């Protein structure tokens, strides 16, 4: 544990919220200069998390929220038989740590899938600031609501969709989130393994691999290991129908 903690470096925050290119994803649009200065004072540090290392573990004391600045994370819990159950994947512009608000302890692990950086947001100070800045409070509520909607989407995936439909919805969700960040919506590199995708979608590894192969055979995707190119997004969308991604 000591070695893992040593690998996670806490550094002075070099890029302020007011000049961050992800601010429209994290922050309410239209905050004034004085409000942004207050937020810059709140978010005073960032943390580097090497690939494979935890940002926090289940049972850790909850002190802060973490806005992903660069990189990719997975959240997961251990099942009763010791297996890992993936509960989500988070990318730049998204917030980690909301699970700890209710009990003041984290209920899952958050592990970096590649070398990543997060902005540290002390929760008590954030609460104090949201009481003063109504725009920030509304944005915080939107972030929590977005997490609830995402959880409902996963429940729909697991409860009513076949394997190919689950994978199609997962890929569409990823491409939509990447497009919102200015990246290509047709070409992506999967940061997670097929086994982790299967854990998240409630599918066996072999089932995930077969679904990828079928999509490639049908001309929907081009698959080169973790490099995915969406050749026919309309077919992917047709599989999902009107279900939210």
N, C-alpha and C positions, 0 to 999 in steps of 0.2 A: 504493500500500500504506500509506503514512504517513497519508493521509487516512482510510483505512478503520480503521486502528488508533486514530486520534484520535476516531473516532465511537463507539468502544466504550469506555464509561466504567466504570472500576472504582471502587466506592463502599464505604464502611463498611457492614457488614451490620447492618440495622436491626431485622430480625425474626429471633429466635433459633429454632433447630430445635425447641426445647422448646415454643414457642408457635405454630409454623407449622401452618396447617390442612392441609398436605400430608404431615405427618410420618408418618401411617399408611401412605402409599404408599412413602415413601423409607426409613423407619426400622423396625426391629423393634418390634412391639407389646410393651409391658411393660418397656421400659428404665427404670431408676430415675432419680431426680433427679440423683444424682452422675454417672451415666453420661451423661445428657443435657447436663450442664454441661461435661463433657469434650468432647462433640461440638460444643457451641456454641463452644468455644475453637478447635476445628479449623476449622469453617466460619466464617471471620472476614470474608469479603468477598463481595460480589455484583457481577455485571457486567451492564450494560445493553447489549443488542445491537439496533441499529435494524433495521427490516425490510430485507432484501436484503443485509445485511452478514454476513461470516463470523465465527463464533465461533473456529474454527480451520480451517486448510487442510491438505490432504494434504502430508506432508513436514515439518510443524511439529514441533518438539521436544515430546514428551509430558511434562507436568509435573503436570497436575491432571485430575480428573474434574469434571463440571459437572452439577448437579441443576437441571433446568428448573423455575424458580419460577413464571413467567408466560410465556405466549406459545407459539410453535410453531416447530419447526425441521424441516429436511430434511437428511439425510446423502446424499452423492452422490460418485461417483468419475468420472474422465474415462476414456472408452474410448480404444482405440488410434487411432481416427479422429477424436478430439477431441470426440465427443458426450458429453453428461452422462448418466450412469446413476444414477437415484435408488435408494438402497439402504434408505431408511427414513424415517419421519416420527415425530418425538418431541414430546410435549406435557408440560404441567405434571405434576410428580411422577415424571418419567422421567430417566434418567441418560445423559449424552453423554460420549464420550471413551474408552470401554472399548477401542476399536480400537487405542489406542496402547500398551497395557500390554506386549504381547509384544515389540515392536521399539523401544520408547521413542520412536517417532515416529508421528504420526497417519497413517492410511492412507486417509482420506477427508476431504472438506470437510463442515463443519456450518454451515448457512446459515439465518438467521432468516427465517421466512415472514411474520412480523409483529413489531412492536416487542416485545422479549422481555427477560426477566431470568433469570440463572442464578446459583446459589450455587456458589462456587469451593471445591473440596475438594482440597487438596494431596495428591497420591497417596502420597508417601513417609510423610507424617505419618499418613495413613489406614491404611497398612500397619502402622505401629507401634501405632496404637490398636486395630486389630482383633486384634492378638496379646494385648492385655490384656482386651478385651471380646468374649467368645465370641458374645454375641447379635448384635453388630455384624458379626462375621465371617460368621455364618450368613446374615444379611441380604444381605451383599455377594455371597455365593455364590448366593443366590436371584436377585439382580439379574442376574448373569452367566448363570445358567441360563435365566432368562426371555428373554434376548437370543438364546440358542441355540435355544430353542423357537420363537421368532418367526422366526428364519432358516429353520428347518425348514418352518414354515408357508408362507413365501414360496416355497420350493423346490417344495412341493406345488402351490401355485397355478400356478406357471409350468410344471410338468411334466405336470399331469393335468387341468386345468380349462379349459373353454371361456371365451370372453370375458365373457359375462354372469355366469358363475359366479365368475370372478375379481373382477369389480366388486362382486358381492353380498357375497362374503367380506370384501372391503376395507371396505365400508360397515358391515357388521355388526361388524367389529373396531373401527372408529372409535367406533360408538355404544356398544359395551361399555366401552371405555376412558373415554369421556366420562361414562357412567353411574357408573363407579367414583369419579369426581371430583365427583359431585353434580349433573351437568348433565343436561339432557333426553336421553333415548335415542331420541327420535323426530324431533327437530329439530336441525339442525346447520348451521354455516357452514363450507364447505370452505376451509381456508387455502391449499391447494395448487391449482395449475391442472390442467385436464384433461390437459395435456401431461405434467405431472409425475406424475399418477396413471398415465398410460400407460407412462411410463418405468419406474415401480416395478413395474407389473403385466406388463410385457413386451407391451404393446399399442400400436398406432398411435393417434394422436390421434383420427382419424376413427372408429375402432372404439369408443373410449371414449365419444365423443359419441353414436354410434348406440345403444350400450347404455343410456345415460342416457335417451335418447328412448324406447326400447322400454319401459323401466321405467315411464316416465311414461304412455305410451299404455296400458299394462296395468294402471294404477292402483296400482302398487307404490310409486311415489315421486311427490312434487310437486317439480318442479325450477324454481327461479327464479334463474338465473345460479348463484351459489355457495351459495345458500340451499336446503338439501335437507330435505324433510319425508318421513319414512318413513310411508306410509299403511298398508302391509300387511307388517309384519315377518315374518309366517309364510311369505309367499311368498318373501321373501329367504332365509330359513332353509332352505326347501325346496330352493331352487337349490343351496345349499351342502351339504345333507345332514348327515352326521356329521363332515365335515372340520373341523379346528380353525380358529377364526378369530382 
